[in-house]
């Protein structure tokens, strides 16, 4: 449940998963997002700035696909975070 909540906050849920709209409204009313999308992106950007050179690499599957095809479709972070079904 926690993973789906995080996923919903960031990008929305995958097809076939639904949350009760009234329950979502109730949660957001009690726990406002307060600029979550921009704040979450800034958190990542600050993490990258503090850890230079950044020690993490692509996930193994992404590395294999990149070397196998020479192509890797990586979403623009702002577009990825903006796909969540919230205004902020």
Beta strands, then each sheet from edge to edge (+ up, - down):
end
